[in-house]
């Protein structure tokens, strides 16, 4: 009876070890595949940034503006300062302030594109005060790259209204303003000007996190295998055969 119980315990532990090794090894490989996908996307971003700048006509002629993501672009148009939005709690150079977003009515066509113009310091003594920035009248020319809308932060109800907002959703802003907004934004580049800084940080891929998780899963996989070999193989089959001292 003891032999049958011991044998059953051995096979149950073997099955559990096999499942544990399979699951942890699969999770490690999944993390590596996620890292490879992110590196591929990053390579595509860097390749797009090396293209020659396009203009508004090329942007409007694209079947989907999102297909031109990260491409350099030069635009001419007129600012619509009455619709400027100040996105709160945004960081640049480890300082907290606003990302300033202003619609630009393009000369080529009747479309309007949201431009992430730069970062401005906020007044922490008066949280309702807007930073002093300049918005030139008339036709302006800007350089930048096509970008997705600003990343969204957690916001309470009502925080996405008014000049100072937490987030900006293009579809909702289109309905709110009635402007023919494109589905992409433009991240304005160049030297600091008009009271705005443009030291945009590079897009973080997060591959380091995936590689870290992969190492952890493979380590757990190796630990399970090593413990199984030691306790269920070596001590069960190898050690008893050794002659005693």
Steps between C-alpha positions, in 0.01 A plus 500: 500500500784733584665423167180584306459824698862594438467423130179703471669791676796475261279517190290786639813698577638418156179622337502818708864567413431441131208744507703757692796476262274520193303800627800704619700421185205606283460824696871575456477445125186718486687785669783463246249514214346815649846658518565407137169659394584822683848510348342452158264792559788714621699418187199599288475832690867576446473412131196728459683787670782473243266568206489838331237736643158492338259792467132552568396380155669164554338476842153569363552270201581200719227239520551494876701767675606243759700322226740796506567478873840638610576651158661846505267768370501870414165682527371845415183634649337726754475438871157481663602627846145513631507119508838463671507227765746471789552138601581489869752286692735450204872472553802623309854499636365364830274803549121497513298740288277514193512354153357779286282379210363743240302420182665609175271572203696378197545716194473193279136403535249562775640250746622584849773314687575512870859606567677409820694823508717441805521509877448796734559542872187536710431740786477283812373791709200546272404174331244678281759739351601434141867527400612796294552367150501667161273396214605685183212628283481450127655220298772305681723213400591229747713187493422184690414136468167324475406355837209333676289706743662578836504208740209487739533536876250407768242775528197568717169585339500853362881516471481487119319829456615860476840639408686297764434132457643168600446325165398583145294261290499599132152369419344674799693819433385488136139481613554770763662755267347403166846509342587250220784350701725229360543178697867570569691781664829668417776516758672832433877479508779755499655737749309648790288797395174680576544416869503126429765230537523212255742254657271211421623177660551199273219250497567235765461149360505324836704206367710505816192401700425212265856371517493528879177300520642243257805449719277455805280241327797306364661510845186356660489238224860401569440493876200267463701269275801502733292428811320217322824339382657530845212374714316266262781359289836532674389437858248236394700297248866602510580568866357168636727302267818653642671278757484631853819613669 
